[in-house]
Amino acid sequence: MGASDKSQSMSNNTKRLRGAVIGYGFISGKGHIPAYLQRASEQDDVEIVAIADICEARRARVQETLPNARIYSDYRALLDRESANLDFVDISTPPCDHATIAHAAFDKGLHVLCEKPLTTSLLEARALLEHAARAKRVLFPCHNYKHAPVVKAIQEIISSGKIGKVRSITLSTYRNTHAKGVNEWKTHWRREKKFSGGGIAMDHGSHTFYLTFDWMNSYPTAVTAKMTNLEPTKYDTEDNFSAVLTFPNGLAHAHLTWTAGVRKVIYTVQGERGAITVDDDDMQIAVMQKTDGPDVAQGAITWNVEKRSIASHWMDASHVSWFNSLFDQFKTAIKSGDFIGKEAREAYLCIQLISTAYRSAQEGSRELPLEIEVPVKAHP
Ligand SMILES: NC(=O)c1ccc[n+]([C@@H]2O[C@H](COP(=O)([O-])OP(=O)(O)OC[C@H]3O[C@@H](n4cnc5c(N)ncnc54)[C@H](O)[C@@H]3O)[C@@H](O)[C@H]2O)c1
């Protein structure tokens, strides 16, 4: 089946998407595949028919979750043999291979769901968006933090206007160790630049940055950053990273650390009339009650404070419970032919931010400008 025949058959039969997963490690084994299986049992609109992994010990474990999947040691062999009957690939390998695998999938006429970071360089990200637009196939990054229930609640409160226009935000992500891969492969690949492309900013920065875009409802125009590596004799990537992003309407402070001794997120969103504070599942919304009358000292203002707890399962690093809602978006993008939509464009902007922040940190935290337009047309 050629690429155009395939899109024809997709539009005739949008019921079940057939996918292959490349990389059977932590995120696919604990996150994506359990979520696909649950979705298949409830909605029957997705099926994973093949898996590729370069690690023999990981391939041996595929049967535990997907006994009927065909298993390959090389994604190219999988694509050659399977792509005629596939709709999409799910790329769950370390970042160094995301771009090459995605290009190969587009060449076979497949849609691509790709783990973050989309790529390890801006040139690669741009080429991937261009290829998706040319191939008329969807490129969709796994920006799954948008799907955390407490993050959805933040977005709803901002959109309701309750705290007024957002002016300043802080996003702190604390981890007690660098994120690790499965034991059977290179567990510490995130600390080796040749696999990861960078440290915690490359690994987690996308999550932080795409949330800033939504909460500020704009894109940043400049960044200044600082970072450190507390174990330079062992690893060549940073484990602590701080950045300040300038937006047309305010500032965002991002702080990421792998050496915090604790695992948690703390987000604050400050608007003209109130503020949201999130500490994992716990949310506080403070809204100013008296905004008129003569100026008063801050302590004299009355605040209406609401507290909520929104179960978001932060401690489960697979974030399996957020995947279904993300997959809904991917499916919608396929149906509507939104090949390089908002999420893909924001993935590009995240890579721009990460790479520019690295340059800023290397140049004594010099503030550097950012382009807010993605230089790729949706229809070439
Ligand atoms: N969105 C999230 O919340 C989240 C969470 C964890 C990981 N991730 C992302 O998922 C990706 C994988 O991370 P992980 O923690 O699952 O890593 P991992 O080390 O646990 O798994 C990677 C797997 O890919 C296999 N692999 C490596 N190169 C390959 C190749 N060229 N072809 C086929 N298989 C290959 C390895 O053998 C391993 O089984 C990364 O991009 C990471 O950033 C995202």
The ligand as an ORCA input file, in Angstrom:
! r2SCAN-3c Opt
* xyz 0 1
  N       7.315     12.222     28.586
  C       7.781     11.693     29.708
  O       7.255     11.944     30.782
  C       8.978     10.769     29.635
  C       9.368     10.000     30.733
  C      10.464      9.140     30.575
  C      11.154      9.094     29.360
  N      10.751      9.883     28.337
  C      11.468      9.874     27.037
  O      11.365      8.592     26.450
  C      12.529      8.276     25.717
  C      13.103      6.979     26.253
  O      13.392      7.124     27.626
  P      13.344      5.870     28.624
  O      13.404      6.411     29.993
  O      12.231      4.972     28.242
  O      14.739      5.179     28.270
  P      15.166      3.656     28.473
  O      16.636      3.620     28.487
  O      14.418      3.066     29.632
  O      14.638      2.947     27.166
  C      15.209      3.158     25.894
  C      15.039      1.863     25.100
  O      15.360      2.161     23.749
  C      16.194      1.107     23.251
  N      16.951      1.701     22.155
  C      18.015      2.539     22.213
  N      18.365      2.949     20.971
  C      17.517      2.325     20.102
  C      17.367      2.325     18.693
  N      18.142      3.057     17.902
  N      16.398      1.543     18.153
  C      15.584      0.787     18.923
  N      15.686      0.737     20.272
  C      16.625      1.515     20.857
  C      17.008      0.645     24.437
  O      17.459     -0.683     24.272
  C      15.975      0.756     25.566
  O      15.249     -0.446     25.731
  C      13.448      9.478     25.889
  O      13.300     10.358     24.806
  C      12.953     10.128     27.163
  O      13.211     11.524     27.232
  C       9.673     10.708     28.444
*
